[in-house]
Amino acid sequence: DGRFAVARAMLSDSARVWDLGFAKPVRAVAVNEAEQIVGLSGNARLLVTATQDTVTLWDTTSGNRAATLAVGAASASSELTPDGTRLFVQRRGDINTVLELWSLTDAEIEASLDIAGTPALVALDAEGQRIAIADFDRAVRVWDFRSGELVTQIDLAAQPSEISLTAGGDVLGVVSGEDGVALWRIDRPQQPILEETSQGRWQLRFSPTGTQVLVGRPGYGYQVYATSDGRWIGPPLGGGQTSTGLLGFSVDEQVVVTGAPDGIARFWRAPKAPPHDEIRSAKARHTIWPPSGQAVAIATPDARAMIVGDREGDVHIIPAVPDAGLQTVTDADVSYFGHSSAVRLLGISPDGALAASVADDNSIRIWNAATGVPRPFFANVPGNAVDRIAFSADGSR
């Protein structure tokens, strides 16, 4: 929770546990200088250190050794889970890799997963329930660590340089070098709920509860999104003053911290998501001008109408009124619920008579562009996400 920290001198036979609330050391633990500091447990009751082939648990109340874990050669690379209750161990080999989760309370292995080859990247959720593994084939596989069952596979367009999971393991964050960033719902692996593909040194940080995420790049600033559906929350933070490295939420998610090129840390009030009932009432009004990235739109060839598809699965046919600007949609406007998931792709026939919509679940519907009424046609395409649609010249196919 950020209250306690551990530090030691480079050549010292002790480690000091500090109470940051009072800026004072509260315990000195006798630790051989050859042992590496791994960290503190979630409640700061245990100090975790590593030697060449063992991991030692120290009771910070008494300073005594509490337990020794026979981790083996992987002890030096072991790390604590985000909630600080377990130790994550990777036994990497050329043929296979064994991933282990050790309980700090029971001092024994809780879960183990044996996978082929050597993974490129590995990420755990806060409690170590789910584990995401990125191979070198641009695929990320998410496993239930306790049962050993494969939950889902997400096929990426580019090899990721960083992956992370929300606290509950429901959303995967992916950074693809300096090419972009994406968020993926584990239960909807066909299409990302958020994707940015501009050049830059992208960063992505989930909030402690996993309900929000910070996404951005130095020089452009950072944006807070809802991890449930990729909604834009509040204004951008940081602007052109940010630098790579320091980025994150406070424990209570009330504050966001960013770094600056001049070495100064800047603290921002975290934007608030609207209450759930407000979101629900907004959906009931069929607002079709949500923030950028929340809807897709296409114009008919004669520019007489706009077809808009939103994240609720609705498809709207909006008459073009040159002198009216952006108008609030009324109940009289034509709107149909066309899909059970977000609309992400639209197409129009050459004569402008028909429109086609594709949703995240690969369902396809056809619409009469003049009236906005859906045709009885409905298709569901199996396999990878549809990324392009086109009508034949006469609009019959």
VEXRO-929023 format. One record per atom (N, C-alpha, C): residue in three letters; x, y, z. Coordinates in pm, whole numbers, plus 50000, padded with zeros to 5 digits. Each point is the difference from the previous one (the first is absolute). Layout:
% residues N
ALAXYZ ...
This chain:
% residues 397
ASP500814987950000 ASP499195012150000 ASP500855012750000 GLY501304998849983 GLY500875011749992 GLY500415005750135 ARG499614993750109 ARG500335005450133 ARG501434996750042 PHE500484988049966 PHE501314995550045 PHE500944997749882 ALA501295001250029 ALA501034997449899 ALA501194993450068 VAL500814993249919 VAL501204993850053 VAL501205005149921 ALA501105002350070 ALA501215005049935 ALA501224994650072 ARG501104999549928 ARG501264995650061 ARG501165006549927 ALA501115001150068 ALA501215005049936 ALA500574989149910 MET500835004049904 MET500554990249906 MET500834989450072 LEU500775003850100 LEU500834990650075 LEU499535000450146 SER498964992450028 SER499425000250133 SER499454986450034 ASP500104996250129 ASP499444987450046 ASP498635001950064 SER499325010949967 SER498665002150053 SER499165007649899 ALA498704998450014 ALA499065007449917 ALA499045007250094 ARG499645012449968 ARG499125007850085 ARG498615001449937 VAL498994997450083 VAL498625002149958 VAL499575013850051 TRP499515008349908 TRP499635013850032 TRP498495001950000 ASP499525007950095 ASP498625004650000 ASP499995013649930 LEU499455000549879 LEU500065012349922 LEU499035010650053 GLY499014995850081 GLY499105009750059 GLY500715009250098 PHE501044994750067 PHE500775007950096 PHE501445002149956 ALA500374994449884 ALA501365001249947 ALA501044995250101 LYS499704988550063 LYS500924994550099 LYS500134985049980 PRO501194994350028 PRO500144985449994 PRO499334993650121 VAL499324988849978 VAL499294993350109 VAL500644986550034 ARG500864994949914 ARG500634987150027 ARG501254998349915 ALA501044994750061 ALA501214996149928 ALA500084984850004 VAL500084993749882 VAL500054985549988 VAL501394995949954 ALA500614990650072 ALA501354995449966 ALA499954991149877 VAL500495005249889 VAL499994993049872 VAL501395000449941 ASN500524988449963 ASN501334999449941 ASN500075008549875 GLU501155006649977 GLU500135008949886 GLU499884992749867 ALA500174986750000 ALA499894992349876 ALA498544997549961 GLU499075002650091 GLU498594997649971 GLU499395012249930 GLN499174997149903 GLN499355010549921 GLN498635003150058 ILE499675012950011 ILE498695004050050 ILE498954997849890 VAL498984992150029 VAL498884997949908 VAL498895010050029 GLY499675002150129 GLY498985009850035 GLY499334996950131 LEU498935007250029 LEU499194998150119 LEU498674993749963 SER499484991750091 SER498684994149976 SER498955010950007 GLY498774996549960 GLY498945009949990 GLY499735007550128 ASN500134993450116 ASN499745006750127 ASN501305004050071 ALA501114999049932 ALA501335003550052 ALA500414991450119 ARG499364988750020 ARG500404991050109 ARG501194991549962 LEU500244998449871 LEU501124991749956 LEU500925007849907 LEU501304998450023 LEU501015004849907 LEU500474987949918 VAL500035001349868 VAL500354988949912 VAL501365002749937 THR500934990650016 THR501335001249940 THR500334987249923 ALA500995000849912 ALA500364988549917 ALA501504997949998 THR500414987350006 THR501394996149979 THR500104993249864 GLN501074992649978 GLN500184993549870 GLN498964989349973 ASP499524993050105 ASP499054989149976 ASP498874999350104 THR499875009950086 THR498905000050098 THR499415014050012 VAL498785000450051 VAL499345012650035 VAL499684999450149 THR500365010750071 THR499825000350145 THR498925010150037 LEU499154996050093 LEU498965008750054 LEU500395004150142 TRP500065013050026 TRP500385005350131 TRP498805006850065 ASP499794997150128 ASP498945006550077 ASP500465014050038 THR499345010349946 THR500455013750025 THR499685004650142 THR499114992950070 THR499695003650139 THR501134996250094 SER500524987849981 SER501074995150088 SER501375000849936 GLY500055000649867 GLY501284999749931 GLY500534986149978 ASN499244989650038 ASN500454986149987 ASN499604994149865 ARG500734989449962 ARG499694992649879 ARG498694992350021 ALA499025002149908 ALA498704993450014 ALA499934987149920 ALA500614999749881 ALA499964988149915 ALA501025001449890 THR500374988449942 THR500904999649886 THR499354991949890 LEU499895005949881 LEU499384993449886 LEU501084994449908 ALA499934986949971 ALA500984993549913 ALA499635002649854 VAL500165012349958 VAL499615004049865 VAL500984994949896 GLY501274999050033 GLY501004995549905 GLY500665011749928 ALA500554997149882 ALA500775010049926 ALA499165011849955 ALA498684998649999 ALA499135010949956 ALA499745010250111 SER500584998050118 SER499705008850112 SER500415014449973 ALA501115002149930 ALA500495013549976 ALA499045008249914 SER499234993349914 SER499075007049911 SER498564999750051 SER499794994550119 SER498654999250055 SER499505013950038 GLU498665001650003 GLU499415012950032 GLU498684998150071 LEU499585010250074 LEU498744999550072 LEU498855003149905 THR498844994050027 THR498805003549924 THR499605014250037 PRO499215006749915 PRO499635013950028 PRO499355002350137 ASP499264990050053 ASP499385001950132 ASP500954996350113 GLY501214995349969 GLY501004997350101 GLY499734988050088 THR499174990649957 THR499684988350083 THR500664987249950 ARG500575000549880 ARG500564987949942 ARG501305003249926 LEU500784989549975 LEU501255001349927 LEU499854993349865 PHE500365007149893 PHE499914994649865 PHE501394996049953 VAL500124987749954 VAL501304994249961 VAL499924994949857 GLN501025003149920 GLN500074995149863 GLN501264991349984 ARG499784987549965 ARG501124990849973 ARG500114998649847 ARG500785008449940 ARG500085000449854 ARG501024990049947 GLY499614993549888 GLY500894990749933 GLY499825000749850 ASP500884993649924 ASP499905000349855 ASP498824991749950 ILE499694989250070 ILE498934990949957 ILE498675003850063 ASN500015002950129 ASN498765003650068 ASN500295010150111 THR498965006450047 THR500085009750110 THR498944996350103 VAL500414999450126 VAL499084997050110 VAL499775012850079 LEU498735003750015 LEU499615012050075 LEU499354995550130 GLU500465005650113 GLU499524995850131 GLU499515011950081 LEU499004997450083 LEU499475010050091 LEU500114994550142 TRP500835006550084 TRP500234995750137 TRP499205008650097 SER499364993850096 SER499285007250106 SER501005004450106 LEU499995012950036 LEU500875004950107 LEU499484995750136 THR498704997650011 THR499414995850127 THR500334985550032 ASP499834991249899 ASP500224985750022 ASP501404995449962 ALA500785008749932 ALA501364996749957 ALA500034987649912 GLU499024998949909 GLU499974988649908 GLU499375004349867 ILE500164991349898 ILE499515003249866 ILE498484999149996 GLU499365010749951 GLU498545000349984 GLU499574995649861 ALA500795003949900 ALA499634997049862 ALA501264998549916 SER499894992149894 SER501134997849911 SER499484997949858 LEU500715005649903 LEU499624999049859 LEU501234997049918 ASP499944989549921 ASP501124995749915 ASP499645003149854 ILE500795008649935 ILE499735003749861 ILE501214996849915 ALA499764998149870 ALA501084996849907 ALA500825012549968 GLY501324998149985 GLY500885010949959 GLY500205010650106 THR500485011649955 THR500275011450088 THR499095011549962 PRO499165004850090 PRO499095011149966 PRO500755013149981 ALA499425008649917 ALA500585013249981 ALA499675009250116 LEU498734999750044 LEU499545008650109 LEU499014992350086 VAL499955003650128 VAL499084993850094 VAL499415010950089 ALA498684999150029 ALA499345009650089 ALA498994992850086 LEU499895004150127 LEU499054994350094 LEU498975010450040 ASP498804995350038 ASP499085009250065 ASP500435001450146 ALA499325008750075 ALA500465003550135 ALA500084988050093 GLU499044990749989 GLU499964988650091 GLU500654987549942 GLY500515001049879 GLY500624988349939 GLY499014989649954 GLN498755004149974 GLN498994990549954 GLN500154997149851 ARG500245010649922 ARG500204998549857 ARG501405004549961 ILE500534993649897 ILE501335003349952 ILE499955001249847 ALA500575010749949 ALA500065002549856 ALA501424997249953 ILE500114992649889 ILE501304996049947 ILE500075003749853 ALA500975008249964 ALA500215004049861 ALA501154992049942 ASP499734993149890 ASP501054992849930 ASP500595009049892 PHE500874994449918 PHE500635007949894 PHE499234998849869 ASP498754995050008 ASP499174998749880 ASP498885010449999 ARG500155010850080 ARG499045011050009 ARG498684995850065 ALA500024988650068 ALA498794995550069 ALA500205001250151 VAL498935003950070 VAL500005000450146 VAL498954990150049 ARG500434990750082 ARG499084990050056 ARG499805002750148 VAL498765000050043 VAL499665002650140 VAL499544986850062 TRP500634996550114 TRP499724987350067 TRP499425002550138 ASP499194990750047 ASP499634999450140 ASP501164993050072 PHE500735007650082 PHE501224994750060 PHE499704988250092 ARG498875000350069 ARG499714989550098 ARG499554987049934 SER499175001049897 SER499494987949935 SER500854995549882 GLY500825009049946 GLY500824996749885 GLY499245000149869 GLU498765005450000 GLU499195000449879 GLU500285012749920 LEU500004998749867 LEU500165011449911 LEU498685007749995 VAL500025012850039 VAL498795008350001 VAL499725005649863 THR501015005849935 THR499815005749867 THR501355002149933 GLN499975002249869 GLN501185003849923 GLN499685012549920 ILE500895009850007 ILE499825012549927 ILE501135001249899 ASP499635000949873 ASP500985001249893 ASP500225014749966 LEU501225004750020 LEU500325014149981 LEU500565002649860 ALA499905012549958 ALA500525003849868 ALA501505001950003 ALA500575002650118 ALA501455002350014 ALA500484993550129 GLN501294997150005 GLN500594993950119 GLN499985010050116 PRO499424996350116 PRO499935009450111 PRO501355001850069 SER500225011850054 SER501205002650080 SER499685000350149 GLU498695000850032 GLU499585000350140 GLU498554995350008 ILE499704991550099 ILE498634995750025 ILE499705001250148 SER498715002250034 SER499615000850140 SER498534996350011 LEU499604995450119 LEU498624996150028 LEU499425008950110 THR498685002549993 THR499345007350106 THR499994991550127 ALA499625006350111 ALA499974993150129 ALA499154987549995 GLY498885000349932 GLY499144988349991 GLY500334990649886 GLY500975003849916 GLY500394991649888 GLY499014999949885 ASP499115010249994 ASP498985000449896 ASP500425007449874 VAL501025008650011 VAL500435008249887 VAL501514999149986 LEU500454998849875 LEU501424999349967 LEU500445013049936 GLY501095005750050 GLY500605011949940 GLY501234996049920 VAL500145005549879 VAL501104996449911 VAL500675012749948 VAL501315000650013 VAL500815010649938 VAL500854993549892 SER499925005349878 SER500754994349887 SER501155009449964 GLY501044999850080 GLY501175008549975 GLY499605014649992 GLU500415006749893 GLU499635013949976 GLU498935001349892 ASP499294988749975 ASP498994999949893 ASP498595002150051 GLY499744997150126 GLY498645001950048 GLY499724992550127 VAL498725000450041 VAL499554994150125 VAL498564995349981 ALA499604989850078 ALA498644994749986 ALA499524993950131 LEU498684999950017 LEU499344993350111 LEU499114989049944 TRP500044988350062 TRP499204988649955 TRP499204994450116 ARG498704998249981 ARG499174992750095 ARG500274985149984 ILE500284993250110 ILE500304985749994 ILE498814992049947 ASP498785004650031 ASP498824992849953 ASP499575004249860 ARG500735009649938 ARG499705004449863 ARG501325001649923 PRO500664988949968 PRO501345000749941 PRO500035003149851 GLN498835001949937 GLN499995002149855 GLN500505014049961 GLN499775009950087 GLN500305013849964 GLN500335008050126 PRO501025008749994 PRO500345007950119 PRO498915010250031 ILE499805003050128 ILE499055010450038 ILE500645013849990 LEU501335000449989 LEU500725012649982 LEU501274997049922 GLU500285008349900 GLU501224998049920 GLU500515013449949 GLU501285002650024 GLU500675011949948 GLU501244995249924 THR500205005249879 THR501104995049916 THR500995010849958 SER499965011650063 SER500945010749966 SER501394996850056 GLN501025006549943 GLN501384998150043 GLN500235007150134 GLY500814994150085 GLY500345006350128 GLY500424989750103 ARG500535004650111 ARG500444991150108 ARG498804997750093 TRP499164990949961 TRP498734997850068 TRP500204994150139 GLN499105004050091 GLN499974994550135 GLN498554996550035 LEU499854989950085 LEU498674995450041 LEU500084995550146 ARG499125005750084 ARG499984996450142 ARG498564998350047 PHE499694988450057 PHE498684997650057 PHE499915005850140 SER498785004050039 SER499765004450137 SER500024987850092 PRO500185001950132 PRO500074988550091 PRO498794990749993 THR498805005649983 THR498824991449992 THR499784994649860 GLY500705005449900 GLY499864995349863 GLY498845005849924 THR499285009650058 THR498845005849932 THR500395010949901 GLN501205005750014 GLN500455010649912 GLN501424997149953 VAL500395006749892 VAL501344998249947 VAL500505013349946 LEU501285002650021 LEU500685011849946 LEU500744995849873 VAL499745006949891 VAL500654996949873 VAL500515013049939 GLY501234999849950 GLY500515012049935 GLY501474998849967 ARG500595011349965 ARG501415000449961 ARG500575013950031 PRO501275000550034 PRO500625012950032 PRO499885009849884 GLY499765012550034 GLY499865010449900 GLY498575002149954 TYR499144990050024 TYR498605000949959 TYR499034999450117 GLY500474994750111 GLY499144998850117 GLY499374986450014 TYR499174998750103 TYR499414987150036 TYR498495001650018 GLN499294989249966 GLN498545000050009 GLN499574988550089 VAL498995002450083 VAL499414989650083 VAL498824993849927 TYR499964986649994 TYR498904992949936 TYR499394990250100 ALA498744996649978 ALA499354989450076 ALA500374986649938 THR500454990650082 THR500424987049946 THR498834991249961 SER498805003450043 SER498844991849966 SER499645001049852 ASP500125012149942 ASP499605001949861 ASP500885009849924 GLY501095004750058 GLY500895009349930 GLY499485014249995 ARG499025003550086 ARG499485013750000 ARG501075010050044 TRP499975011749937 TRP500885011050032 TRP499485006650128 ILE500855001050105 ILE499595006150126 ILE500815012850022 GLY499335011350000 GLY500645012650033 GLY500945005249893 PRO500655011350027 PRO500905006249904 PRO501384993450002 PRO500815002249896 PRO501384994750000 PRO500825006450112 LEU501004992750048 LEU500885004750106 LEU501435001049949 GLY500745009650048 GLY501435000649972 GLY500395008849885 GLY499304998849888 GLY500355008349884 GLY501424997649953 GLY500665010649957 GLY501364998749947 GLY501085000150105 GLN499614999550129 GLN500995001050107 GLN500474986650051 THR499404989249955 THR500284987050058 THR501264993649943 SER500544990650076 SER501144992049955 SER499724985550031 THR500674991049934 THR499754985850019 THR500524995450136 GLY499384989850056 GLY500464994450126 GLY498965000950110 LEU499925011650067 LEU499135001650114 LEU498555002049955 LEU499154990550034 LEU498595000649962 LEU499224990250085 GLY498875004650057 GLY499184990750076 GLY498915006850080 PHE499154991650063 PHE498925004550086 PHE500444998950146 SER499415008350086 SER500164998050143 SER499184987950043 VAL500254995250122 VAL499314988050047 VAL498495002050002 ASP499545012050038 ASP498575002650005 ASP499445004749866 GLU500845000849897 GLU499625003749863 GLU499465014249990 GLN500355008550097 GLN499575013949998 GLN501015009049929 VAL501244995249986 VAL501095008149947 VAL500744992349892 VAL500445007149898 VAL500864994449895 VAL501335007350006 VAL501104992749989 VAL501325006150000 VAL500674997849864 THR500645010349949 THR500774999149875 THR501375006150022 GLY500974995849920 GLY501335005650007 GLY500175011149899 ALA501005008450022 ALA500295011149910 ALA501484999949963 PRO500355005549884 PRO501414999949956 PRO500945007050098 ASP499495009550080 ASP500855007250093 ASP500174992750132 GLY499534987550008 GLY500174992250121 GLY498965002650106 ILE498975007549968 ILE498955003150096 ILE498824990549982 ALA499494994850111 ALA498794991749996 ALA498795009250009 ARG499034997749913 ARG498795008150000 ARG498804991450038 PHE499175005350089 PHE498854992850051 PHE498725006449949 TRP499084991549953 TRP498765004749939 TRP498814993650070 ARG498915007450012 ARG498774994050048 ARG499484990249895 ALA499804987750040 ALA499524989949905 ALA498585003349957 PRO499724999949870 PRO498635002849953 PRO499054989150048 LYS498755003850015 LYS498994990950052 LYS499124994749888 ALA499724987150005 ALA499034994249906 ALA498605004050044 PRO499095002649907 PRO498625003450039 PRO499354988350071 PRO499065002650093 PRO499304989250070 PRO499344990549902 HIS499824987650045 HIS499454989749911 HIS498605003649950 ASP499155005950090 ASP498665003449957 ASP500015011149896 GLU501025008950008 GLU500115010749900 GLU500394994249865 ILE500894990150002 ILE500394993349875 ILE498804993049939 ARG499214993450086 ARG498844992549951 ARG498975009449938 SER499765011750067 SER499025009449946 SER500515006149871 ALA501335001949988 ALA500565005449876 ALA499804990149886 LYS500124987150030 LYS499784989949897 LYS498545000049956 ALA499105002450096 ALA498585000049966 ALA499645011449907 ARG500795010950003 ARG499735011349912 ARG500564997949860 HIS500724988949978 HIS500574996849869 HIS500905011349949 THR500885004750086 THR500945010349957 THR500944994149896 ILE500125006449885 ILE500854994449896 ILE501235008449975 TRP500255009650087 TRP501245007949985 TRP500884997850122 PRO500394987650027 PRO500864997250115 PRO501425004849971 PRO500914999650100 PRO501385004349976 PRO500644992249885 SER501015005949942 SER500714993849887 SER500454985950036 GLY499854990849910 GLY500394986350023 GLY498894991350055 GLN498875006050040 GLN498894992450056 GLN498994995749894 ALA500125005149878 ALA499044996649894 ALA500725000149866 VAL499394993149902 VAL500505000249863 VAL498925006149912 ALA500395006849894 ALA499035006949914 ALA500444999449855 ILE499025000549910 ILE500275000349857 ILE498895008149933 ALA500335007149893 ALA499025008049927 ALA499574992849873 THR498755002349959 THR499544994649873 THR500725007449887 PRO500124993949880 PRO500735006649890 PRO499455013849964 ASP498665002050016 ASP499435013049966 ASP500015009750120 ALA500604995650111 ALA500125008350121 ALA498665004450056 ARG498944992649972 ARG498685003650052 ARG499754994350140 ALA500824990550040 ALA499794993850132 ALA501324995050055 MET500044998850133 MET501114993950072 MET499504987350068 ILE500804989449993 ILE499684987750072 ILE501004999050114 VAL499514998750122 VAL500844999850120 VAL499754987150076 GLY501064993050037 GLY499904988250085 GLY500725002750131 ASP499414996250115 ASP500635003150128 ASP500344987450077 ARG500545001950119 ARG500474988850082 ARG498874992150064 GLU498785005349994 GLU498864992950056 GLU499364990549898 GLY500524999749877 GLY499434991549896 GLY498935006949918 ASP499745012950028 ASP498995007549925 ASP500565005049867 VAL499135000649899 VAL500345005949871 VAL499015011349973 HIS500505012049969 HIS499165011849981 HIS500165005149857 ILE498895003749938 ILE500015006349868 ILE499625014750022 ILE500935009049977 ILE499805014150032 ILE499955008249871 PRO498875006749970 PRO499955008749882 PRO500995011650016 ALA500685003349891 ALA500945011150003 ALA499245013249987 VAL500225009050095 VAL499375013249998 VAL501125010350001 PRO500405005149886 PRO501185008549991 PRO500005011950095 ASP498855005850029 ASP499985012350079 ASP499824997550149 ALA499824987550038 ALA499674997350140 ALA501204996850086 GLY501154996649940 GLY501164996250078 GLY499774986850072 LEU500664998150115 LEU499824987850077 LEU498765001550087 GLN498964992449970 GLN498745001450071 GLN499814988550098 THR499245002750106 THR499644989550094 THR498974990949934 VAL500214987250010 VAL499094990549937 VAL498704999150080 THR498895000849935 THR498694999250065 THR499414986249979 ASP498874997850067 ASP499344987049988 ASP499504997449859 ALA499835010849922 ALA499484998349865 ALA501054994649905 ASP501295001250036 ASP501044994849913 ASP499954984849998 VAL500384994449888 VAL499924985549983 VAL501194993350068 SER499754990950092 SER501064992950071 SER499544985850029 TYR500834990249966 TYR499674986150024 TYR501144993250075 PHE499654991350092 PHE500994991650065 PHE500334988649906 GLY501195000549943 GLY500304990449895 GLY500874988350042 HIS500795001750108 HIS500944989750040 HIS500014998650153 SER500514988950047 SER500114997750144 SER501365004150054 SER500885005449915 SER501305005250044 SER500335012449918 ALA501115006450031 ALA500355012949940 ALA500164999149848 VAL499465010149930 VAL500195001149856 VAL501395005849974 ARG500804993649915 ARG501365004849978 ARG500365002049853 LEU499074996649907 LEU500315001349859 LEU498715002549923 LEU500035009449905 LEU498855003249916 LEU500415000249854 GLY499034997249913 GLY500235000649856 GLY498755005149930 ILE500155005449880 ILE498885005449924 ILE500084995049857 SER498874996749940 SER500004995349861 SER500315011749905 PRO500494997149877 PRO500375010749907 PRO498865009749970 ASP498764995149997 ASP498895009049971 ASP499435006650125 GLY500574997050118 GLY499565006150123 GLY498704994950055 ALA499454989449942 ALA498694994950044 ALA500094991150123 LEU501124993150014 LEU500144990550109 LEU501245003150084 ALA499914996850128 ALA501135001250091 ALA500194986550070 ALA501224997150038 ALA500314987750072 ALA500745003550128 SER499714992850108 SER500665002250128 SER500594986950051 VAL501185001050061 VAL500684988450058 VAL500285003250147 ALA499704990450089 ALA500215002050144 ALA501204991950049 ASP500345001850128 ASP501144993150059 ASP499864984849996 ASP498764995150003 ASP499794985549996 ASP499934994549858 ASN500435008249901 ASN500024996149858 ASN498614998049942 SER498985005850063 SER498664999849941 SER499905011149896 ILE499254997549893 ILE499855009649890 ILE498525002249973 ARG499615013049984 ARG498625003349965 ARG500015009749882 ILE498904999949926 ILE499835008749883 ILE498835009550027 TRP500165012749957 TRP499035010550030 TRP499585007549872 ASN498745004249997 ASN499535008849894 ASN500415014250038 ALA500925005849922 ALA500555013150035 ALA498985011249992 ALA498954998349919 ALA499005010549984 ALA499045000550119 THR499644988350053 THR499024999550108 THR500604996550135 GLY501224994150000 GLY500614995650125 GLY499464986950052 VAL499144993549923 VAL499414987450042 VAL500954988549967 PRO500254990750094 PRO500894988849972 PRO499374989849906 ARG500794994349911 ARG499564988849917 ARG499984987350085 PRO499284989849959 PRO499974987550078 PRO501344992549998 PHE500925004649913 PHE501304993149990 PHE500775001050132 PHE500564988550044 PHE500844999750121 PHE501044989049981 ALA501275003350026 ALA501064990049986 ALA500935000850119 ASN500644988850031 ASN501004999650107 ASN501214992649946 VAL501105007249980 VAL501184994449935 VAL500934993850104 PRO500314987249989 PRO500914993750097 PRO501455004149973 GLY500864997650100 GLY501425002549981 GLY500445013850045 ASN501085004949941 ASN500595012950039 ASN499045011549972 ALA500285011350064 ALA499145011849986 ALA499975004949855 VAL498805003249952 VAL499855005949866 VAL500615013950002 ASP500895003049905 ASP500645013250000 ASP499725008049872 ARG499214994149907 ARG499675007449878 ARG498744994349938 ILE499105008749954 ILE498794995749931 ILE499825008649875 ALA499364994449897 ALA499745007549877 ALA498794993949928 PHE499155008549943 PHE498874995549920 PHE500454997749855 SER499274991249932 SER500224998749857 SER499435012449930 ALA500305001749871 ALA499625012249929 ALA498485002349999 ASP499224989049988 ASP498565001649997 ASP499344998850138 GLY500804998050103 GLY499484999250136 GLY499294987050034 SER500124989949914 SER499304987250025 SER500814990550088 ARG501295002750018 ARG500874991350080 ARG500815008550097 
